[in-house]
Amino acid sequence: MSDNSTYASGVADASSGSNSKGFSRVLGLGSLLAVAVGLVVSQGVMVLMLQGAGIAGLGFIIPLAIGYILALTYVYSFSELSLMIPRAGSLSSYTEVAIGHFPAILAVFSGYVVVAMFALSAELLLVDFIIDKIYPGAFPQYTVGFGLLGIFTALNLMGIDVFAKLQSALAFVMVVVLLVLGLTAVSGAANPQPAGLDLTSTWNPLGAEVITLVALAIWGYVGAEFVCPLVEESKNPERNIPRAMIIGVTVIFGTIAIYCLGALLYIPADDLAASPLPHYDYFKAVFGDVGLTFLAVAAVTATCSTVNTSLAAIPRMLYGMAQNGQAFPQFKKLTKTTKTPWVAVVFVAAVTGLPMLIMGDNPDAIGLLLISAAIAWLLAYIITHINVIALRKRYPDMKRPYKTPFYPLPQIIGIAGMIYAVIYASPAPELSDQIFGAAGAVLGIVSVIGVFWVKVVMKKNLFEPEPIEKALDAE
C-alpha cells in the first residue's frame, strides 16, 4: 500500500461517522474543548500557579507567557500527528512509526500513565485536605477522594457520551469559578483589597528566579493533548482537534493570569509561596467565610474534571498500545454496549488509588510530586516534537490534514524550551534532590520495563520504526 493510499484510508476513518474499531463518533468541538481545559484546570494547577505568583510576584507573567508559547508548540505537533495517524493510541502510535517502540512505551508510560497516576492521586488527596479544612471531621480520611474516584470510574464505564456531557459541565463551571474569583479580586467587588500590598516593589521580570519558574508555569498547560486519544470518537477531527487545543490553552492562559493577579492583590507574596493550600487563603480573603463554600464547590469540580478526563483519555492510550502490541492484550477489551475499554479504565482507577494510601496526609509533598510529574510529562512532549521532525523526513510527500505553521521552528523552540524547563524544574535548590530523584526513579523503572517488553515480549529492536502503514491499518 502506498503512502498516499494509506493516508487516504486513515483520514477516511477519521472523518466518517464510524470506524473499524467500533467506537462511536459523538464528541464535537465543545466536548473536545472541555477535555482540553478539563485536565489542566485542576486543584494542583490552582495551588502551583499561586505558589509561582508568590515567588515571582507580577514577574510570574513572564514564565506564564513562555509556558503558553511552549504549550502552543506541543499543540501544533500533536495536531499534526493525531490527524496524520488518527488512532486512539495517540503518542504510542505516532512514536512507533517515527523512532521505534521503546521510545513509544517510554513516552506514554512515563509521560501519562505513571505521571497521571501520581498527579491524580495528588488531586484526590488535595480535595480530601481542602474539604477537611473547610468542614473539619465531616468525612473520614480518604472518603471524599476514593468516593470521587469510584463514582467517575463507574460513569466512564457507562460510555463516552456520558463522559462528554459531564465534562462539558464540569469544565465550564471550573473556568467560570476561577474567572469570577480573579475578576472579583481585581475589582475588589466583594471585600476591599488590603492596604500596604505593593505589587511593583519587587518587580523584576527578568530576574533569575522568574525565568527558572518556566517548569512550574508550564504545568498550568500540560494535558490539552488529551483530546488526541479521543480522535476515533470525535466529529470532524481535522477541524475540531486543533481548534480545541489552541482555544483551550489560550483560555487557560487568560484565566490563570487573572487568577494570579487577583491573589497578589489580597495576599502577601511570601504567604502565597509558603502555603501548601494557598487557594484556601485566597478564597477566604476575597469572599470571607462564604468563600469557603465557594472553594468547596471549586475544589470538588476541579478534581472531578481532572479525574473524569484522565479516566477517559488514558485508558484509550492503553487500548491503542495494546493494539500495537506495546501493552497487555487485555487492554483491548471493550464493553459490548458502550464500546468502552473497561479493563484499561479499571486499571487506571486502581493504580490511581494506591499512591493515595502511600502518600498519607502530608499536603506539603503534593507540590513536589506535581513538579516531578511535570518533568516526565515534558519528556513526552520532547519526544512528540522529535516525532514530527522524524516523520517529515521519512514521509515528506505524505499529505497531512494539519501542518505545523512555520515548521520546524515550533519543534525547535519546543524542544529547547522544555529541556531548559527540565533543567530548572526545581523552584528551590534544597528541593532539587527530591524532585529529580522522584522523576529519575520513575523514568528508570519505566525504561527497564520498556526494554524488557520490546526485546523479550515483542522481539523488536528498540529504536527501529515501524512502517506507517502498520499504524494506519491497525485493527
C-alpha positions as CSV (number, residue, x, y, z in Angstrom):
1,M,0.0,0.0,0.0
2,S,1.4,3.4,-0.9
3,D,1.8,6.3,1.5
4,N,-1.0,8.3,-0.1
5,S,-3.5,5.4,-0.2
6,T,-2.7,4.6,3.3
7,Y,-3.2,8.2,4.3
8,A,-6.5,8.3,2.5
9,S,-7.8,5.2,4.3
10,G,-6.7,6.6,7.7
11,V,-8.3,10.0,7.1
12,A,-11.5,8.4,5.8
13,D,-11.7,6.6,9.1
14,A,-11.0,9.9,11.0
15,S,-13.7,11.8,9.1
16,S,-16.5,9.3,8.9
17,G,-19.3,8.7,11.4
18,S,-17.9,5.2,12.3
19,N,-14.6,3.3,12.2
20,S,-13.2,-0.1,12.2
21,K,-12.5,-0.1,16.0
22,G,-16.2,0.1,16.8
23,F,-16.1,3.5,18.6
24,S,-18.9,5.9,18.1
25,R,-18.2,9.5,17.0
26,V,-20.1,11.6,19.5
27,L,-17.6,14.3,20.5
28,G,-18.0,17.7,19.0
29,L,-15.9,20.9,19.4
30,G,-17.5,21.8,22.7
31,S,-16.8,18.4,24.2
32,L,-13.2,18.3,23.0
33,L,-12.6,21.9,24.3
34,A,-14.0,20.7,27.7
35,V,-11.4,17.9,27.6
36,A,-8.5,20.3,26.6
37,V,-9.4,22.5,29.6
38,G,-10.7,19.9,32.0
39,L,-7.5,18.1,32.8
40,V,-5.5,21.4,33.0
41,V,-7.8,23.3,35.3
42,S,-7.2,21.2,38.4
43,Q,-6.5,21.8,42.1
44,G,-2.9,21.1,41.5
45,V,-2.7,23.9,39.0
46,M,-4.7,26.2,41.4
47,V,-2.0,25.6,44.0
48,L,1.1,25.7,41.9
49,M,0.2,28.8,40.0
50,L,-0.4,30.7,43.2
51,Q,2.9,29.5,44.6
52,G,4.6,30.6,41.5
53,A,3.0,34.1,41.7
54,G,4.2,34.2,45.4
55,I,7.8,33.5,44.4
56,A,7.9,35.9,41.4
57,G,5.1,38.4,42.1
58,L,3.9,40.2,38.9
59,G,7.0,38.8,37.2
60,F,5.3,35.4,37.1
61,I,3.5,36.6,33.9
62,I,6.9,36.1,32.1
63,P,7.2,32.3,32.8
64,L,3.4,32.1,32.3
65,A,3.7,33.6,28.9
66,I,6.7,31.4,28.0
67,G,4.7,28.4,29.1
68,Y,1.9,29.4,26.8
69,I,4.3,29.6,23.9
70,L,5.7,26.2,24.7
71,A,2.2,24.9,25.0
72,L,1.3,26.1,21.5
73,T,4.4,24.3,20.2
74,Y,3.2,20.9,21.6
75,V,-0.4,21.7,20.4
76,Y,0.9,22.1,16.8
77,S,2.9,18.9,17.0
78,F,0.1,16.8,18.5
79,S,-2.4,18.3,15.9
80,E,-0.2,17.3,13.0
81,L,0.5,13.8,14.4
82,S,-3.0,13.0,15.6
83,L,-4.6,13.7,12.2
84,M,-1.8,12.1,10.3
85,I,-2.2,8.9,12.4
86,P,-5.8,9.1,13.7
87,R,-5.6,6.3,16.3
88,A,-6.6,6.0,19.9
89,G,-3.1,5.1,20.9
90,S,-2.1,8.7,20.4
91,L,1.6,9.2,21.3
92,S,2.5,5.5,21.2
93,S,1.1,5.2,17.7
94,Y,3.0,8.3,16.5
95,T,6.2,7.3,18.1
96,E,6.4,3.7,17.0
97,V,6.4,4.8,13.3
98,A,8.8,7.7,13.9
99,I,11.5,6.5,16.2
100,G,10.6,3.0,17.4
101,H,8.7,1.0,20.1
102,F,10.9,1.7,23.1
103,P,10.5,5.5,23.0
104,A,6.8,4.9,22.4
105,I,6.4,2.9,25.6
106,L,8.7,5.3,27.5
107,A,6.7,8.4,26.3
108,V,3.3,7.1,27.2
109,F,4.0,5.3,30.4
110,S,6.4,7.9,31.9
111,G,4.5,10.9,30.5
112,Y,1.0,9.8,31.0
113,V,0.2,6.5,32.8
114,V,2.7,6.8,35.7
115,V,2.6,10.6,35.9
116,A,-1.1,10.8,35.8
117,M,-1.2,8.1,38.4
118,F,0.6,10.4,40.8
119,A,-1.0,13.6,39.6
120,L,-4.5,12.1,40.0
121,S,-3.6,10.8,43.4
122,A,-2.3,14.2,44.5
123,E,-5.5,15.8,43.1
124,L,-7.7,13.4,45.1
125,L,-5.6,14.0,48.2
126,L,-5.9,17.7,47.7
127,V,-9.7,17.6,47.7
128,D,-9.6,15.5,50.8
129,F,-7.4,18.0,52.6
130,I,-9.4,21.0,51.5
131,I,-12.8,19.5,52.4
132,D,-11.5,18.5,55.8
133,K,-10.1,22.0,56.3
134,I,-13.4,23.6,55.4
135,Y,-15.6,21.1,57.2
136,P,-13.4,19.6,59.9
137,G,-14.2,16.0,60.8
138,A,-17.2,15.8,58.5
139,F,-15.8,13.0,56.5
140,P,-13.3,10.2,57.4
141,Q,-9.9,10.4,55.8
142,Y,-9.8,9.4,52.1
143,T,-13.6,9.1,51.9
144,V,-14.1,12.1,49.5
145,G,-11.1,11.2,47.3
146,F,-11.9,7.5,47.0
147,G,-15.6,8.3,46.7
148,L,-15.0,10.6,43.7
149,L,-12.6,8.0,42.1
150,G,-15.3,5.3,42.4
151,I,-18.1,7.5,41.0
152,F,-16.2,8.6,38.0
153,T,-14.8,5.1,37.3
154,A,-18.4,3.9,37.1
155,L,-19.5,6.9,35.0
156,N,-16.7,6.4,32.5
157,L,-17.6,2.7,32.1
158,M,-21.1,3.8,31.1
159,G,-19.7,5.3,27.9
160,I,-18.1,8.2,26.1
161,D,-21.4,10.1,25.7
162,V,-21.9,10.2,29.4
163,F,-18.4,11.4,29.9
164,A,-18.9,14.1,27.3
165,K,-22.0,15.6,29.0
166,L,-20.3,15.5,32.4
167,Q,-17.0,17.0,31.1
168,S,-18.6,19.9,29.3
169,A,-20.5,20.9,32.5
170,L,-17.5,20.4,34.8
171,A,-15.1,22.4,32.6
172,F,-17.5,25.3,32.2
173,V,-18.2,25.5,35.9
174,M,-14.4,25.3,36.8
175,V,-13.4,28.1,34.4
176,V,-16.3,30.3,35.4
177,V,-15.4,29.8,39.1
178,L,-11.7,30.8,38.6
179,L,-12.6,33.8,36.4
180,V,-15.2,35.0,38.9
181,L,-12.7,34.7,41.8
182,G,-10.0,36.5,39.8
183,L,-12.2,39.3,38.5
184,T,-13.8,39.8,41.9
185,A,-10.4,40.1,43.4
186,V,-9.1,42.5,40.8
187,S,-12.1,44.7,41.1
188,G,-12.4,44.4,44.9
189,A,-16.2,44.0,44.5
190,A,-16.7,41.6,47.4
191,N,-14.2,42.7,50.1
192,P,-11.9,45.7,50.0
193,Q,-8.3,45.0,48.9
194,P,-6.0,45.2,51.9
195,A,-3.8,48.2,52.1
196,G,0.0,48.0,52.0
197,L,0.5,45.4,49.3
198,D,2.8,47.0,46.7
199,L,2.9,44.8,43.6
200,T,5.7,46.7,42.0
201,S,8.2,46.8,44.8
202,T,9.8,43.5,43.9
203,W,9.1,43.8,40.1
204,N,12.0,42.1,38.4
205,P,10.5,40.3,35.4
206,L,13.9,39.1,34.0
207,G,15.3,38.0,37.3
208,A,16.8,34.6,37.6
209,E,14.2,33.4,40.0
210,V,11.5,34.4,37.5
211,I,12.9,32.7,34.4
212,T,13.6,29.5,36.3
213,L,9.9,29.2,37.1
214,V,9.1,28.1,33.5
215,A,8.8,24.4,34.5
216,L,6.3,25.3,37.2
217,A,4.4,27.6,34.9
218,I,4.1,25.0,32.1
219,W,2.3,22.7,34.5
220,G,-0.6,25.1,34.0
221,Y,-0.8,23.9,30.4
222,V,0.0,20.2,30.3
223,G,-2.8,17.9,29.2
224,A,-4.6,19.7,26.4
225,E,-3.4,16.9,24.1
226,F,-5.7,14.5,26.0
227,V,-8.2,15.2,23.2
228,C,-5.9,13.2,20.8
229,P,-6.7,9.7,22.2
230,L,-10.3,10.6,21.5
231,V,-9.8,11.1,17.8
232,E,-11.7,8.0,16.9
233,E,-14.7,9.2,18.8
234,S,-14.6,12.8,17.5
235,K,-16.8,14.5,15.0
236,N,-14.8,16.3,12.2
237,P,-11.5,15.8,13.9
238,E,-9.5,17.6,11.2
239,R,-11.1,20.8,12.3
240,N,-12.1,20.3,15.9
241,I,-8.9,18.7,17.4
242,P,-6.5,21.5,16.6
243,R,-9.1,24.2,17.5
244,A,-10.0,22.6,20.8
245,M,-6.4,22.5,21.9
246,I,-5.5,26.0,20.7
247,I,-8.6,27.6,22.2
248,G,-8.1,25.6,25.4
249,V,-4.6,26.7,26.2
250,T,-5.5,30.3,25.3
251,V,-8.4,30.3,27.7
252,I,-6.2,28.7,30.3
253,F,-3.5,31.5,29.9
254,G,-6.1,34.3,30.3
255,T,-7.8,32.6,33.3
256,I,-4.6,31.8,35.2
257,A,-3.2,35.3,34.6
258,I,-6.3,37.0,36.1
259,Y,-6.5,34.4,38.9
260,C,-2.9,35.0,40.0
261,L,-3.2,38.8,39.7
262,G,-6.2,38.8,42.0
263,A,-4.3,36.7,44.6
264,L,-1.4,39.2,44.7
265,L,-3.9,42.0,45.4
266,Y,-5.1,40.2,48.6
267,I,-2.3,38.0,50.0
268,P,1.4,38.9,50.6
269,A,3.6,37.1,48.0
270,D,5.6,35.4,50.7
271,D,2.4,33.9,52.2
272,L,1.4,32.6,48.8
273,A,4.7,31.0,48.2
274,A,4.9,29.3,51.6
275,S,1.3,28.0,51.9
276,P,0.6,24.3,50.9
277,L,-3.1,25.3,50.3
278,P,-2.9,28.9,49.0
279,H,-6.2,28.7,47.2
280,Y,-7.9,28.3,50.7
281,D,-6.4,31.6,51.8
282,Y,-7.3,33.2,48.5
283,F,-11.0,32.3,48.6
284,K,-11.3,33.3,52.2
285,A,-9.6,36.6,51.7
286,V,-11.8,37.6,48.8
287,F,-15.2,36.3,49.9
288,G,-14.8,35.8,53.7
289,D,-16.3,32.7,55.3
290,V,-18.8,32.5,52.5
291,G,-15.9,31.9,50.1
292,L,-15.1,28.6,51.8
293,T,-18.3,27.1,50.5
294,F,-17.4,28.6,47.1
295,L,-14.0,26.9,47.4
296,A,-15.5,23.6,48.3
297,V,-17.5,23.7,45.1
298,A,-14.5,24.8,43.1
299,A,-12.2,22.1,44.6
300,V,-14.7,19.3,44.0
301,T,-15.4,20.5,40.5
302,A,-11.7,20.8,39.6
303,T,-11.0,17.3,40.9
304,C,-14.0,15.8,39.2
305,S,-13.0,17.4,35.9
306,T,-9.4,16.1,36.1
307,V,-10.4,12.6,37.2
308,N,-13.1,12.4,34.5
309,T,-10.7,13.5,31.7
310,S,-8.0,11.1,32.8
311,L,-10.3,8.1,33.1
312,A,-11.5,8.8,29.5
313,A,-8.2,9.5,27.8
314,I,-5.5,7.3,29.5
315,P,-7.4,4.1,29.1
316,R,-7.7,4.8,25.4
317,M,-4.0,5.3,25.2
318,L,-3.6,1.9,26.8
319,Y,-6.1,0.5,24.4
320,G,-4.1,1.8,21.4
321,M,-0.9,0.5,22.9
322,A,-2.4,-3.0,23.2
323,Q,-3.5,-2.7,19.6
324,N,0.2,-2.0,18.8
325,G,1.5,-4.9,20.9
326,Q,3.1,-2.5,23.4
327,A,0.9,-3.4,26.4
328,F,-1.1,-6.3,27.7
329,P,-3.7,-7.5,25.2
330,Q,-6.4,-7.4,27.9
331,F,-6.5,-3.6,27.5
332,K,-8.1,-4.1,24.0
333,K,-11.3,-5.4,25.6
334,L,-14.4,-3.2,25.0
335,T,-17.8,-3.4,26.7
336,K,-20.4,-4.7,24.2
337,T,-22.9,-1.9,24.7
338,T,-20.9,1.3,25.3
339,K,-17.6,0.3,23.5
340,T,-15.6,1.4,26.5
341,P,-12.1,-0.1,27.1
342,W,-13.2,-1.3,30.5
343,V,-10.1,-3.3,31.6
344,A,-8.0,-0.2,30.9
345,V,-10.4,2.1,32.8
346,V,-10.4,-0.2,35.9
347,F,-6.6,-0.5,35.7
348,V,-6.1,3.3,35.7
349,A,-8.5,3.7,38.6
350,A,-6.7,1.0,40.6
351,V,-3.2,2.5,40.1
352,T,-4.6,5.9,41.0
353,G,-5.9,4.8,44.3
354,L,-2.8,3.1,45.5
355,P,-0.5,6.1,45.9
356,M,-3.2,7.9,47.9
357,L,-2.6,5.4,50.7
358,I,1.2,5.7,50.3
359,M,1.4,9.5,50.3
360,G,-0.5,9.8,53.5
361,D,-1.7,13.1,54.9
362,N,1.2,15.4,54.0
363,P,-0.1,18.3,51.8
364,D,3.5,19.7,51.5
365,A,4.5,16.6,49.4
366,I,1.9,17.3,46.7
367,G,3.8,20.2,45.1
368,L,6.9,18.1,44.9
369,L,5.0,15.3,43.3
370,L,3.4,17.6,40.7
371,I,6.7,19.2,39.7
372,S,8.4,15.7,39.4
373,A,5.4,14.7,37.3
374,A,5.9,17.7,35.1
375,I,9.5,16.7,34.3
376,A,8.3,13.3,33.0
377,W,5.5,14.9,31.1
378,L,7.9,17.3,29.4
379,L,9.9,14.3,28.2
380,A,6.8,13.1,26.4
381,Y,6.4,16.5,24.7
382,I,10.1,16.4,23.6
383,I,9.5,13.0,22.0
384,T,6.4,14.4,20.3
385,H,8.4,17.2,18.7
386,I,11.0,14.7,17.6
387,N,8.3,12.5,16.1
388,V,7.1,15.4,13.8
389,I,10.7,16.0,12.6
390,A,11.4,12.3,12.0
391,L,8.1,11.8,10.1
392,R,8.6,14.9,8.0
393,K,12.0,13.4,6.9
394,R,10.7,9.8,6.4
395,Y,7.4,10.7,4.7
396,P,8.0,14.2,3.2
397,D,5.3,13.8,0.4
398,M,2.6,12.4,2.6
399,K,-0.5,14.7,2.8
400,R,-1.2,16.0,6.2
401,P,-4.7,17.3,7.3
402,Y,-2.9,19.7,9.6
403,K,0.6,21.0,9.1
404,T,2.6,22.8,11.8
405,P,2.9,26.5,10.9
406,F,6.4,27.7,10.4
407,Y,7.9,24.2,10.6
408,P,10.4,23.3,12.1
409,L,10.6,26.5,14.3
410,P,7.9,25.4,16.8
411,Q,9.5,22.0,17.2
412,I,13.0,23.5,17.8
413,I,11.6,26.1,20.2
414,G,9.6,23.4,22.0
415,I,12.5,21.0,22.4
416,A,14.9,23.7,23.6
417,G,12.4,25.3,25.9
418,M,11.3,22.1,27.5
419,I,14.9,21.0,28.1
420,Y,15.5,24.3,29.8
421,A,12.4,23.8,31.9
422,V,13.5,20.4,33.0
423,I,17.0,21.7,34.0
424,Y,15.4,24.4,36.1
425,A,12.4,22.4,37.3
426,S,13.3,22.8,41.0
427,P,11.9,26.0,42.5
428,A,14.5,25.9,45.3
429,P,17.9,24.3,45.5
430,E,17.1,22.3,48.6
431,L,14.2,20.6,46.8
432,S,16.3,19.5,43.7
433,D,17.4,16.1,45.1
434,Q,13.8,15.1,45.9
435,I,12.3,16.3,42.6
436,F,14.9,14.9,40.3
437,G,15.2,11.7,42.4
438,A,11.5,11.1,42.1
439,A,11.4,11.8,38.4
440,G,14.6,9.8,37.8
441,A,13.2,6.8,39.6
442,V,10.0,6.8,37.6
443,L,11.9,7.1,34.3
444,G,14.4,4.5,35.3
445,I,11.7,1.9,36.2
446,V,9.7,2.6,33.0
447,S,12.9,2.3,30.9
448,V,13.8,-1.1,32.3
449,I,10.3,-2.4,31.8
450,G,10.2,-0.9,28.3
451,V,13.5,-2.5,27.2
452,F,12.3,-5.9,28.5
453,W,8.9,-5.6,26.8
454,V,10.3,-4.6,23.4
455,K,13.2,-7.1,23.4
456,V,11.7,-10.1,25.1
457,V,7.9,-9.8,24.5
458,M,7.7,-8.0,21.2
459,K,11.1,-9.3,20.0
460,K,11.8,-6.0,18.2
461,N,14.7,-3.6,18.0
462,L,14.4,-0.7,20.5
463,F,14.7,2.1,18.0
464,E,13.5,0.6,14.8
465,P,10.5,2.5,13.4
466,E,7.5,0.6,12.1
467,P,6.1,1.3,8.6
468,I,3.4,3.9,8.8
469,E,1.0,1.5,7.1
470,K,1.0,-0.6,10.2
471,A,-0.2,2.3,12.4
472,L,-2.9,3.3,9.9
473,D,-4.2,-0.2,9.2
474,A,-4.0,-1.5,12.8
475,E,-7.2,-3.3,13.8
